């Protein structure tokens, strides 16, 4: 694995936006993963949509071919990083910090459009595949 996809990247991919299908085909889906937090956010968005059944089926089809990484090995980094960010007045949401910590703990590149928030996480490698 090389990449951890953020929730916004997955949502854009599901919507067929920003040529993400081609990008994911180029890097190969088996080189991508999502965190358990991203899965939770995707399922919430599906349940909150106008067509929960269709959107949940899309998530199931997507995640059948993708690694879903647990949080367990990211917890220590998350806690230390949250303390550092709080002391520096640079807090970010817990969910984003957990997603970023998962990328760091697994030595993956975080793929997100939300670079402004994720760049606060130390040791996190980031790529933005969205070209607006």
C-alpha positions as semicolon CSV with decimal commas, in nm:
position;residue;x (nm);y (nm);z (nm)
1;X;0,000;0,000;0,000
2;X;0,110;0,353;-0,074
3;X;-0,191;0,580;-0,027
4;X;-0,457;0,652;0,235
5;X;-0,762;0,811;0,074
6;X;-0,944;1,079;0,271
7;X;-1,322;1,090;0,282
8;X;-1,346;1,382;0,039
9;X;-1,142;1,192;-0,221
10;X;-1,374;0,891;-0,192
11;X;-1,685;1,107;-0,228
12;X;-1,544;1,281;-0,538
13;X;-1,454;0,937;-0,677
14;X;-1,809;0,806;-0,620
15;X;-1,946;1,111;-0,800
16;X;-1,713;1,057;-1,097
17;X;-1,539;1,390;-1,047
18;X;-1,187;1,520;-1,113
19;X;-1,076;1,221;-1,319
20;X;-1,017;1,022;-1,000
21;X;-1,108;0,691;-1,164
22;X;-0,814;0,731;-1,401
23;X;-0,582;0,836;-1,118
24;X;-0,682;0,538;-0,903
25;X;-0,642;0,306;-1,202
26;X;-0,293;0,453;-1,255
27;X;-0,178;0,398;-0,895
28;X;-0,380;0,074;-0,871
29;X;-0,656;0,029;-0,617
30;X;-0,455;-0,234;-0,427
31;X;-0,208;0,046;-0,342
32;X;-0,485;0,244;-0,173
33;X;-0,654;0,213;0,163
34;X;-0,899;0,401;0,382
35;X;-0,919;0,428;0,758
36;X;-1,205;0,300;0,968
37;X;-1,292;0,665;1,031
38;X;-1,331;0,731;0,658
39;X;-1,555;0,427;0,630
40;X;-1,769;0,559;0,918
41;X;-1,793;0,901;0,751
42;X;-1,889;0,746;0,416
43;X;-2,161;0,530;0,573
44;X;-2,298;0,833;0,758
45;X;-2,307;1,034;0,434
46;X;-2,484;0,744;0,259
47;X;-2,743;0,715;0,537
48;X;-2,795;1,091;0,526
49;X;-2,842;1,096;0,147
50;X;-3,159;1,087;-0,060
51;X;-3,081;0,727;-0,164
52;X;-2,917;0,544;0,129
53;X;-2,955;0,195;-0,020
54;X;-2,781;0,281;-0,348
55;X;-2,504;0,476;-0,174
56;X;-2,441;0,203;0,082
57;X;-2,417;-0,051;-0,200
58;X;-2,162;0,172;-0,372
59;X;-1,956;0,183;-0,053
60;X;-1,971;-0,197;-0,018
61;X;-1,858;-0,246;-0,379
62;X;-1,573;0,002;-0,331
63;X;-1,450;-0,140;-0,001
64;X;-1,454;-0,499;-0,127
65;X;-1,144;-0,409;-0,329
66;X;-0,974;-0,184;-0,075
67;X;-0,790;-0,224;0,253
68;X;-0,965;-0,071;0,554
69;X;-0,704;0,012;0,815
70;X;-0,782;-0,011;1,187
71;X;-0,697;0,269;1,428
72;X;-0,512;0,059;1,684
73;X;-0,155;0,125;1,566
74;X;-0,229;0,498;1,516
75;X;-0,355;0,573;1,868
76;X;-0,018;0,658;2,027
77;X;0,074;0,898;1,746
78;X;-0,276;1,048;1,757
79;X;-0,250;1,123;2,129
80;X;0,098;1,277;2,107
81;X;0,006;1,481;1,803
82;X;-0,317;1,606;1,960
83;X;-0,122;1,728;2,265
84;X;0,131;1,904;2,038
85;X;-0,138;2,065;1,823
86;X;-0,332;2,182;2,129
87;X;-0,020;2,340;2,283
88;X;0,054;2,519;1,955
89;X;-0,307;2,632;1,908
90;X;-0,335;2,440;1,581
91;X;-0,619;2,200;1,662
92;X;-0,789;2,002;1,389
93;X;-1,092;1,775;1,412
94;X;-1,044;1,446;1,591
95;X;-1,162;1,252;1,287
96;X;-0,910;1,421;1,057
97;X;-0,635;1,374;1,314
98;X;-0,720;1,003;1,344
99;X;-0,718;0,965;0,965
100;X;-0,385;1,146;0,938
101;X;-0,241;0,945;1,228
102;X;-0,342;0,627;1,045
103;X;-0,146;0,743;0,741
104;X;0,163;0,824;0,950
105;X;0,145;0,500;1,150
106;X;0,124;0,295;0,830
107;X;0,381;0,505;0,640
108;X;0,127;0,602;0,373
109;X;0,076;0,916;0,169
110;X;-0,244;1,096;0,270
111;X;-0,453;1,179;-0,037
112;X;-0,684;1,469;0,042
113;X;-0,816;1,793;-0,092
114;X;-0,810;1,928;0,265
115;X;-0,438;2,001;0,264
116;X;-0,474;2,311;0,483
117;X;-0,584;2,108;0,784
118;X;-0,380;1,794;0,727
119;X;-0,052;1,982;0,676
120;X;-0,057;2,059;1,049
121;X;0,014;1,694;1,128
122;X;0,386;1,632;1,168
123;X;0,551;1,364;0,955
124;X;0,243;1,337;0,731
125;X;0,309;1,309;0,358
126;X;0,025;1,463;0,156
127;X;-0,091;1,459;-0,206
128;X;-0,390;1,640;-0,352
129;X;-0,526;1,461;-0,658
130;X;-0,799;1,721;-0,714
131;X;-0,736;1,969;-0,992
132;X;-0,994;2,249;-0,986
